[in-house]
Amino acid sequence: MILTPATRATAGLCITQIIGWGTTFLMPSVLGRHIERDLDLPSEVIYGGITVMFGVGALFAPWVGRSMDRLGARGLMAAGSLIYALALAALAASQGIVSYLLCWAILGVASTLALNTPASIALAQIAGARARQAIAILAIVGGFASTVFWPLSGALELIMGWRGTLLVFAGMHLAVCVPVHLLMLPGRPPAPPATTAATPAHVTGLSAAESTRAFWLLALAFSCGAFIFTGFIVHAIGVLRGLGHDPATALMLASLIGPAQVAVRGVELTFGHRYSIMSSTLFAAATLPIGLGLAWLAGGNIAIALVCIVAYGVANGLKAVLRATLPLALFGRAQFGTVMGRLALPQGIVSAAAPPVLAAVMANFGAEGVLAICFAVASLALAATVVLVRTSPAIR
């Protein structure tokens, strides 16, 4: 069977995204306590590395998006994987807070070149009309990063310690990710479609004013979502315990987030062509505040807590796909990288701030305070989404 370039690229990016997430964002969950002990650093600093990564990545995102429109994905994503390898190797040799956080800052540069948003831009450039399905596949497979890397990290740490494990991770980026990006991605972005005097300026049907309004509404909705999705997940077990659930029940409920995410992404992949992307967007935006609001009012009830967790997983699962496919539907392929880079800036800043902000809320106002803040932010995202849908009724 001959594989198309889009199929090869999708398969390759699925591998590199699992490695990218598993060796960075998910890594402290297993190795963090060992690093904390050896470097004599507080846990806030250990997990603060993730905040640094998101923050630095956000600053570079607009430039990377514009560059991918001009240069294509191959060189930039390969460079990102190389920087990942160097940063992880340096992290393995870190001796204190300065070197530790500096390595995470370099990981932030690498992430904006090779993780998540660049992968979506690459698939939009390669897959064309089938980008929605390709991005859904990427989101489904990427959801298994913790399934692969948490046990792998634990096993490697037992054999060679956390420093040796990080060196293995660096080797993965060099031996796997760099070649995949060089061999499976095109060297140049696709040529823009030819235009004529009769061609409208905005092929998606939006006027210039509507396009600007849609961008800011999308930025607001996605940034609100990023605050909840990166902040709440860190504190989910603590919130459930704060609502009165015992540790085993809280862990069981929180573990359902992953299956809910993967299940809804599977539905989107299988049936997404049958309904408007705006329907998916509105459904995801409405599901989240409903679930959070119910938990805020009666989260001590296990059935209500289950509804909240499933709603969170469903909304997060859909947003992982919509973060790329909705901008593509609204603004088209020609400047897709530029748009994605601009959208990634506020999302990255909010993602960096969310975990410590919600940690402070949790410490001062408990689980109910976290749920109240998240409900308010989710409601703001829903309001922005409703206006966006009314602004762009013809987008499918």
N, C-alpha and C positions, 0 to 999 in steps of 0.2 A: 504494500500500500504506500503510495506517495503522499507525504504530508505537505500541506500547504505552508508557505512562510508564516502565515498567521497562527497555524496550529503549532508549528515548531516554536515560535516565539512565546506563545501562551504556556506551553509545557516548560520551556526553559525558565520563564519568569516565575512560574509557580515554585520551582526549585529555589531560585535565588531569593524570593520573598520569604519562604520558610526559613532559610538560613539567615536572612537579614533580620527578621523579627526575633528569631530564636537566640541569636548571638548578642542582641542588644537589649531591646525593651523587656524581653522575658528573662534575660540572664540573671539579674539580681535576685529574682525570686528564689533561685536555687543557690547561687554562689554568694549572694549578698552577705549572709551571716559569716561566711568564712573570710571574705574580704574585710568585713567590719572587725573581726577578731585580729587578723594579722596586721592590718594597718592602724588599728586602735582608733577607728573613726566611728562617730555615732551613726545610727541607722538613717537619720535624716540626711546625712551627707551621702551615704551609700545610694539611697534611692533618689537623692537630689541630682545624681548624674543623669537620670532620665529627663528631669526638668531642663537641665542644661542642654541635653541633646535636642529636645524639642525646640527650645528657644533659639539656639544657634541655627538649627535647620530652617526655622521660619524666616530668619533674616536673609538667608540665601535663596529661598524658594522662588521669589519673583525673577531673579536673574537666571536661575536654572530653567524655569519655564520658558522664558524668552529664548534661551540658548537651544533648548530642545526643538523649538519651532524652526530655528535657523539651521541647526547642525544635525538633528536627528538624535536618536537615543543611544546608539552603539558606543561611541567614544565616551560620552558623559557617564553612562551607567558603568562601563568598564573602569573608568577612573574612580568612580564611587566605591566599587568593590576593592580596588587597590588601596584606597585610603582607609576603608574598613580594616583591611588586613594590617596595615601599618599602625592604626590606632589601637586595635586589639592587642597587637604585640607589645606596644608601648604600655597599655593598661596592665598587661601581665607583669611588667617590670616596675610599676608605680610603687612609690614608697611613702606617700603622704597625701594630704588633702589637695595640695596644689597640682601635683602630677596626676592625681586621680581625676579631678574635675577637668583638667586640661585635655586629658584623653577623651572624656565624654564630649567636650566641645568639638574635638576633631571628628568624633563619631557623628555629631550633628551635621557637619559638612558632608560626610559620607552618606548619611541618610537622605539628605535632600537631593543627592545625585543618583541614588540607587534604590530607594525604598518607597513603596506605596505610590505616591503621586507620579514620580517618573515612570514607574511600571505601567500605570494607567495611561499616561500620555503615549508611551511606546505602543501599547495595544490599540489605542485610538488611531495612531498613525498607520499601523499595519493592518488591523482587522477591518477598517472601514465600516460598512453597514452592519457588520456582525460584532462591533466593539462591545455592545451591551452584553452579549452572551459571553464574550471572552473575558470581560472584566468581572462578570459574575463567577465564572470558573476560577479566576484568580482569587477572588474573595473567599470562595468556598475552600479551596485548597489552603490558602493562607491561614484559615481558621484552625488548621491542625498544627500550627507551629508549636504551640505549647505541648500538644500531645507527643510531638517528636522530641523537642529539645529539653523539656523538663526532666524526663527520665534519662536522656542522653547526658545532660549536664551533671546530674547526680552520679551516674556511673563513672564518667570521666573524672569527676572530682575525687572520688574514692581511690582511683588508680593513680592519678598524677597531681592532685591538688588543683586549686583554682587557677594558679598561674599557668600550669601546664594545660589546663582545659582551655584557657583563653588563647594559648598558642595554637592549639588544635583548631579553634574557631577561626583564627587568623588564616591558618592554612586552608580551611574550607573556602574562604573568600578568594584566595589566590588560585587554588586548584580547581574550583568548581565555578564560582560566580564570574570571575574575569573571563574564562573561556566561553561560558554560556552567552554572556553579553556580546563578546566579540564575534562569535560564530552564528548566533541565532537572531540577531537584530540587524536591520538594514542600516547602512552607513549614512544615508541621507533621509530627511523627511520626505513624504510624498509631495509631488508637485501640486500646487493649488489648482483647482479647476479653472479652466479658461473662462473669462468674463467677456461679456458683450455689453453694448449700450443698453440692451433690453434686460440685462441681469440686474435684479435688485441688489442693493448694497448689503442686505442682511438676508441670506438664503434661508434662515430659519423663520422668516416672517415677522421679525421684530423690527420696529423702527429704531433709530439711534437712541431716542429718548427711552423707549421701552427696554432696550438692551441695557442701558445704564441702570435703570431702575431694577431690572431683573438681577443684575450683578450684585447690587448692594443688598437686596433682599436675600439673595442666595448666600452672600457672605455672612449676613446676620444669622440666618437659619443654621448654616453649617457651623459657625463659631459657637452658637449656643449648644448645638449637638456635641461638638468637640469637648466643651466644658464638662458635660455630663458623662460622655462615653469614656473619657480618660480620667475623670475624677472619681466618679461613682464606683467604677470597677475596682479601684484600689481599696475602697472602704466598704465594699458590699458585704463582706462577712461581718465586719464590725457593726455596720448598720443593722443587719439582721439580728445580731446578738443584742444590740441596744434596744431593739423592739421586743425583746423578751424570749427569743428563741435560744435553745441550748446550743452549745458549740457544734455538735454533730448535725443537728437540723440546719443550722445556719450554713455549714459547709455543704450539705446536701443540696440546699436550695441554690446557693451560689454556683454550684457545679452545673446547674441546668442552663446557665447563660450560654455556654458554648454550643450545646445541642440546639438551642432555640435559634442562635445565629446561623448555624450551618443549615438547619432545616429551611428557614425562610429564604436563604440564598439559593437553595436547591429549587424552591418553588419559583423564585424569580428567574432562574436559568431556564426552567422547563416551560413555564407559562407566561413569562414576561412579554413575549411578542403578542399576546392576546389582549393586553390592556395597555392603556396609556401610561407612560412613565410618570405623568402627573398624578395618576391614581396611586401609584406606589409611593410617591413623595408625600401625598396627603395622608395616606394610611400610616406611614411610618411616623410622621409628625404628630398625628392624633393619638397613636397608640402609647407613646411615651408619657405624656402628662396624665393620661387616664390611669396607667399603671402606678406611676409615682404618687398621684393624688390619692388613690385608694390606699396605698401603703402608708401615706402620711396620716390618713384618718383612722385606719384600723389595721396597721401592719403587724400587730401582735397575733392576729388570726392567721394560721398557717395557710389557709386557702387564699386569703388576700395577698399574703407575702408571695405565694406561688404565682399569682396573676401578675404581680409587680415584676418579678424576676423574668417571667416569660415575655412580658411586654417589653422590658428593657432589652432582652436578647433579640427579639424580633425587630425592634426599632434599630438597634445597633447593627444587626445583620443586613438590613436593607440600606442603611445609610452608608455602609462600607461600599456598596455597589453604586448608590446614587451619587456619592461624592465625585465620581468620575463621569457617570453616564448622563446625569442631569445637566451639568455644564456643557457636555458634548451636544446634547439635544438642543439646548438653548442658544449656543454660540457657534456651533459648527466646528469643523476640523482645522480650518486655516490658521486660527490663532489659539488653538486649544491649549497648547503648552503655556502661553502667556497668561491666559485666563486662569488655568489651574495654579500657576505659580502665584498669582495675585491672591487667589482664594486661600492658598496654603499659608500665607503670611499671618492673617489674624487667627486662623485655626491653630497654627503652631504655637503662637503666643499664648492663646487660651489653654491649649493642651498642657503647656509648661506650667501655667499658673494653677490649674484646677486641683491637682493632688494636694499641694500645701494649703490652698485656700480651704478646701473641704476638710482637711485635717484640723485646721484651726476651728472651723465651725463644729466639727465633731467633738473637739475637746471642750468647747464652751457651751454648746447648745444640744449636744447629744445627737442621736439618730434622727429624732424628729426635726432638728434644725437642718441637717443635711438634706432630708427629704423635702422640707419646705423650700430650701434654696433651689434644689434641682427641679422641683415642680414649677417654680416661678420661671426659671430659665427655659424649661421645656415648653411652657405656655407661650413665652415670647417667641420661641422658634415656630410654634404652631401658627401664631398670628402672622408672622412673616411669610410662612409657607402659603397660607390662605390668600394673602395679597399677591404672592408670586403666581399662584395658579390662576387668579383672576386676571393678572397682567398678561399671562402667556397661555390663553385657553386653547390655542391651536397646536401647541407642542405635544407630540406623541412620543 
